[in-house]
Amino acid sequence: GLLLNRGGLNAGMTEFQEKLRQQHENSMHQELEKLLSTTKGVEAENSRKDFEGFKHLFHRFLQVKGPSVDWAKINRPPEDSIQPYERIHAKGLPEAIAASLNKLAVVKLNGGLGTSMGCKGPKSLISVRNENTFLDLTVQQIEHLNKTYSADVPLVLMNSFNTDEDTKKILQKYTHHRVKIHTFNQSRYPRINKESLLPVATNMGLIGENGEAWYPPGHGDIYTSFCNSGLLDKLLSEGKEYIFVSNIDNLGATVDLHILNHLMSQPADKRCEFVMEVTDKTRADVKGGTLIQYDNKLRLLEIAQVPKAHVDEFKSVTKFKIFNTNNLWISLPAIKRLHEQNTLDMEIIVNPKTLDGGLNVIQLETAVGAAIKCFDNALGINVPRSRFLPVKTTSDLLLVMSNLYSLEAGSLTMSEKREFPTTPHVKLGSSFTKVQDFLRRFESIPDMLELDHLTVSGDVTFGKQVALKGTVIIIANHGDRIDIPAGAMLENKIVSGNLRILDH
């Protein structure tokens, strides 16, 4: 989508345009009031809070059109504003790291559904390794920290109205684990009809067609909803100073004690209020957001903000060498201060969608990392690629289920038997998109320790104990089927046509 900045009204904006803008805003406010009148009590109160945030976003959306950055003002970040992880790691850890851990809370962004992988319900409840879900692994990691250091690091889940109920049901299974778990909900905003710029909802319900009328407004909503939920104040009163925020589907986002120590050992007046973990771009990451220097501030630049003429330049691995992993360390007192001053400013992401009935809508979103420019002494840390292990597709799932990784205390680490640290490039075709189809096509997960590249297309199944090495390409054309037999070893092979090995 487009991103819009927050400039004032264009000098050239005609009176007519200004009137039109005013009209859209008034109509929207009237519609929101109508919607609120269909509910009462606590729900009405919460929705009113949500709508306040939405009005603010909608107001800014109407104000400005066009890319939000002036390309000429973009500079490379100064040398010291992105530190290599090695330098931070080299400082070692103090004896008293437990004291620092007790000032930390871990926040996982848990608003997403597993729809892109053909699953219903929260994505965090998909099994990723030995029957463990994303959520199981997260709880195991934090429990391991708490036990090892006699610490009390709580886990906070930011749910959305899509994931809240199912997640809360499952949380009961962790009552005897050594982790306090809190949840709060991100806001619920109305989708906007692209033509009329009015909400598509007819009431506040989530049932039937009306269910499609609502959306969670991106993870940039964390600041407002965290404050509104009362949880931020609760954590501050318990002596917490920083949160470590990451996507629940990033299996590399574990609590890093060296980064935590770096934050805690800064002099009080130079406190770093925001750390963004970035990592080196590869060809696969050309669309990831990057850090730039802009108006003397460190700022996140997303592809949607880039003027069309400069998109190729943005994608170049030479000019913009790093991208945002969305692993963030943020000061709690700073969030509270910026929220109270109302100075959190994030670019608007306009996300176009088409509803089931064919209606074109837009949803206005913001990204959590975009607030980096509002915090003092913000810092990028260039971390190893291993801290970015997102599972977005079944191709990613194949990697994390395989012997490329070993699992210990909820953390996945690249096997020492792998000779080079890069992950293989895996592309599974559409027959593998849904998790259940994917699982049906592998009798067991192949040995991938020596794999560089795997492409699979069409109706393909894998028998038990297959080994894949080097570059393997398997293509079953339409109407054909390929069964890779049990125990097969494919090294630098292209397999195509029809291959079925039948028991006689």
N, C-alpha and C positions, 0 to 999 in steps of 0.2 A: 504493500500500500504506500501511499504518499506520507511523508511526514511534514508536519506544519510547524512553523515556528511561532514565536509569540510577539512578533513586532507589532507596532501600533497600527492604526488604520492607515492605509495608503493615502498619501496626499491626493492622489488622483481619483480616489474612490468617489463616485458620484453620489449625490444626495439619494438618488434612486436606489443604488446598491445598499446604502446605509439603511434606508427604509426597509428594504427587502430583508436585510439581515435581522433587523429589529423584529420584523413580522415573524420570521422563522423562529426566533428565540421566544417571542410571546406565545406563539402557537404551541411550541414544544412544552413550555411551562404549563400551559392550560391542560395539555394532554396528560402530563405527569400528575397534575392534581387530580384529574379524573381517575387515573389508574389508582392513585393512593386511596381514593374514596371507596374502592372496591375491597379494602381490607381494613382491619382495625387492631388495636392493642399493640403488643410488642412488635408484631410483624410490620405494622404500619410505621412504627417508630424507626425500626431498622431500615425499612425501605426509604423513609424520608432522608435518613443519613446518607444512604447510597445515592439517592437522587441529587443531593447537594453536590457531591463529587462529580456526578455525571453532568450537571448543569455547567459546572466550571469548565469541564472538558469540551462540552458542546459549544460554549461561548467562544473558547479559543479556536475551535474548529471553524466556526463561522468567520472569525476575524481574518484569517490568513490563508492564502493558497500558495502553492509552489514549494520548491525545495527549501529546507530550513537552514542550509549553510551557504555561505559565500565562499566558493571554492578557492578564491584568491587568498582568503584569510587562514586557510588550513596550513598548519605547520607540523613538522615531526615533533613528537614530544621531546622535551629536553632530556639529555642523557640520564640525569639522576631520577627522573620521574618514573622510569620503568627499570626496576632493579632485577638483575638475574637472581633466580632462586638460589644458585650455588653460593652467592655471597651471604645470603640470609642463613643458609644451612650451615655455612662455615663457622658461624658464631657459636655453634653448639647450644646445649640446653643447660639452664641453671638447675640446681638441686630442687628449687622450689617451684617446679612447673605446675604442680598441683594447685598452688594458690592462683595461678593464672587461669587454669582450667575452670576453677570455681567462679570465674568472672565471665564465663562464656555460655551462650546458649546456641544450639544448632537449630536452624530453621530450614525445613525442606519445603519446596514449592510443590504442592500436592493437589493442584487444581485440575489436572488433565485427565481425560478419559483414555482408555486403551483402544479407541476406535481406529487409529491408523494401523493397528496390528490386529484388527478384526475382533477385538474383545469388547465386551460390555463392561461397564463399571470402571472404577478408578484404575489408572495405569499402574499405580504403585502396588496393586494386588496381583499383577502378573508374575508367575514363577519364572525366575531367571537362572537359577542355579541350584541343583539338588533340592528341588521343591521349595526353595527359599524365594520369597517375593522381594521386590525392591524395598518394601517396608521392613520385612524381616531382617534383611542385610543391614539396613540403617540402624535398627534397634540393636542388633548384635555389635555393630561397630562402637556405638556410644556406651553400651553396657560394658564392653571390654575396656574402654577408656576409664569409666567410672570405677571398675574393679581394680585395674592396674594401678591407678594413681589415688585411690580412695577419694575420688572427686564426685561432684554432683552436677554433671552437665545435663540439663534438660533437653528434650527434643520437642520442637514446636512444629506442628504441621499447618501450613496455610492451605486449607481446603477451599473448594468452590462449592456452590450449591449443587453442582453435578456430582461431587465426590464425598461430601460431608457425611451423609447418612451411612453409606457403605463403609467408609473409613472408621467411623465411630463404632460400628458393630464389631469390627475386627480388633479394635484396640483392647478389648477385654482380654484377649489372649496374652497381653503383655503385662498384666497386673503384677505378676511376681518377678518381673525383670527389674534389674537395678537401673531403671531410667524413668524419670518423671516425664509423662507425655502430655503436652497441652495442644489444643487446636484452636484456630480461629478461622473465620470465613472471609474470603475476599468478597468484594462488593458484587452485586448483581445489577447489571446495567441493561437498559432496553436497546435491542437492535433497532436501527433506523432505516425506514424505507428510503431507498436511494433517490427516488423521484420527489416524494413529498417532504423529505427530511422530518418525518414524524415517526413516533414509535409504532411498531407493528402489533404490539400487544393490545388485547382488548380488556384484560384484567390482570391481576397480580399472580394468578395461578401458574403452575408449571405443567399442567396436564394437557394432553392432546396437542393440537396445533399450536396452542399458546406456549407450550414448552420451548418451541423454537424461537420465541420472541425475546429470549434473554441470553446474556453471555457474561462470563467473568472477564473483566477488562484488562487482562494481561498482568504480568507479575509486578509491574510498576505500581500497582494498587497496594502493594504490601505496606507502604509507609502509612497511608491513611487507615487502612483496615486494621493494622496492628495497633495503632494508637486508639482507634475507636473501640476496639475489643476490650480495652482495659488491661490486656496482657503485657503491653510494653511497661506500663507503670508497675505492674506486679513484679516483673523481672528486675526492674531498676531497684525496687524496694528489697529485693533479695540479693542485691549487690552485683548483679550482672552488668558488665560494661560493654561487651561486644556480642554481636550475633555473627555466626558463619552461615551464610545463605547459599543454597545451591538447588539445582533441579533434582527431584527425587530419582529421575531416570539416569543421572550421571553417576555411574558406579565408581568413578575415580575421585569423587568429591568427599574425601574423608577429612577428618579434623587433622590439620598439619601443625604439629607442636612448634615447629621452627617459625612458621608465620605468626602463630599466636604469640610466641616469645618476642618476636620482632615488634609487634604492636604494643605489648605490655612494657617493653623496655625503653620506649621513647620518653624523653623528658616531657613533663606534664604540659608545658606551653607549646610543644611541637607535636602534640598527639596527632597521630594519623587517623583521621575519622573514617576513611574509606579505602579499602584495598580491593583492587580487581585483579584476579588471577588471569593472566593472558598466557597464550602459548603460541609457538611458531606456526604460521600457516603452512599447510601443504596444499596441493592442488585440490584436495577435497573440501577445503575450508574457505574457498574464495568468497563465499557470501557472508561469512561471519563478521560481526561488528568489530571495529578496531579503535584504538585510542589515538587521539590527535591532540595537538595543542591549539586552542582556539580562544581568542580574547584572553590570553594569559591564564587559561584554565585547562586542566586535563578534561577531555570530553570524549564520550563514546560516539562514534560515527557509524551509523547503520547503513546498509546498502540502500534502503528506501529513502534516505535523506540526500542521496547523491544525485546531482543534476545528470540527466541522461547522457550528456556529452562526456561525462567523466567516469561512467560506470566501469569501463574497461580498465581505466587507471586504478580505480578502487580495488578491482579484483586482482591487480598485479601483485605477485608475491614479493616483488623487489621494493616497491614503494611503501606498502603497508605490510610489514612482515609478521604481524601478530594479530590474533583475534581473541575476543572475550569468551572465556569458558563459562561465564555466569556463576563462577565460584567467587563470592564476595564476602568481605569481612567489614562490618559496619558498626560504628559506635552508636550505642543505644541513647546516651544523653544527646548526641548530635541529632538523631532522628527526632527526638522529642522537641528539641530547640527549633529545628527547621519546620516541623509540623505546626508548632505554636505560632511561629512567625509567618506561616503560610508562604514560605519561600522555596518549597520543593518544586522545581520546574523541570518537567520531562517533556520531550517532543512527543507530539501525538502521532500514533501510527494508525492510519486509516486502513482497516482490513475489510476488503469487499468479500461478501459471501452470497451464495445463492441458496435459498431455502428449498425444501423438498418440492414445494408447489411451483418452483420456478421464480419466486419473487427475489429481486435483487435488493440486498440490504448492505449497510455498512456497519461495522462496529469500531468504536474509537478505543484505542488501547494505549498503554504506555509500558516501557520496559524498565525494570528495576535498576539496571546499570546506568541508564541515562541520567540518573540523579547525581552521578559522580561529580559533576561540575558545581554542585551546591555545597559540597563538604570541604572542610579545611584539610590541607596537607594530604590530598588524595594521592594514592600511589598505585602504580601497576607493578605486579611481580610476575616475571616471565618464568612460569613453572614448567616442569617436564610434561610431555604429552600424556603421560600416564594419569595425570589428574583430570584428564578429559576423556571419559569413556561413556558417552551417552548411548542409550539403547533406544533408538527411534524406530527401528525397523527390525524385521526378523533376520536381515543380514547381520545387523549388530548383535542380535541375540545369539546367532550361531557362534560368533567370536567368543562371547562371554561364557557360553556353555561348554566351550571346547577345552582341550588340554593346553591351549595357549596360556590359560590363566589358572593359578591355584588360589583356593579360597581359604582365608585364615581369619578367624574372628570377624567375619562379615566383610572383610576387605579382599578385593581381587588384586592379585599382583601377577605381572607377566612371568611366565615360567622361566626359570634359569636355564632350562634346556633349549630355549629359543636363542638362536645365535645372534639375531639382530633385533634391536628394540622396536622396530616399526611394526605396526599391525598389518596383516594382509588386507588386501583390497577385496571385499566380497560383494558380489552383486547377484542376488537371487531374483528370479523372475516372478511374475505375478501369481504363479501357482503356489508360491511360498508366502504370499503376503500375510495371510491370517495365521495366527499362532497355531491353531488346531491343525490346519493343513500342513504347516511347516513341520510340526511334531510327527504327523503321520508319514511324512516322506523320509524321515531319518530313523532307521531301526536303532542306530546308536550314532552319536555325534562323531564325525570322522576325526582322525588324528591330523592336526593342522600345524604341528610344530614347525614344519619346513615349507609351509605354503606362502607364496607371495601374492597370488592373484587367483580368485575363483569367480567364474561367471557361470550361472546355471539358468537355462531358459527352457520353458515347456514342461512336459509331463515327465519328471525325472524322480526316481526314488533311489535311496542309498541303503544298501544292506549293512549288516553289523561290521564293525571294525574295518572300515575303509580308511586308507591313508591317502592324503592329498599333499603333493609336494610341487614346488615351483609354480608354474602357471597352468591352471587346469580350466578348460572351457568345455562345457557340456551343453549341447543344444539339441533338443528334441523338436523337430518341426511339427507343425500342426498335424494332429492325427497320429503322430508317432509316440512311442513311449520308450524311455531308456531306464533300465534297472541296473544300477551299478552293483555288481554281485558282492556278497559278503567277502571280506578279507582282501578286496582288490586294492592294489597300490597304483595310483595314477600320478605320474610325474611328468610335467611338461607335456600334457596330452590335450588334444582336441577330440572330443567324442561327439559324433552327430549321427543322424539317421535313426534307426530302430535298433534297440538292443534289449532282448528279453531272454533271461536265462531261466529255463523252467526245470523244476525237479521232475525226473521221469519215474 
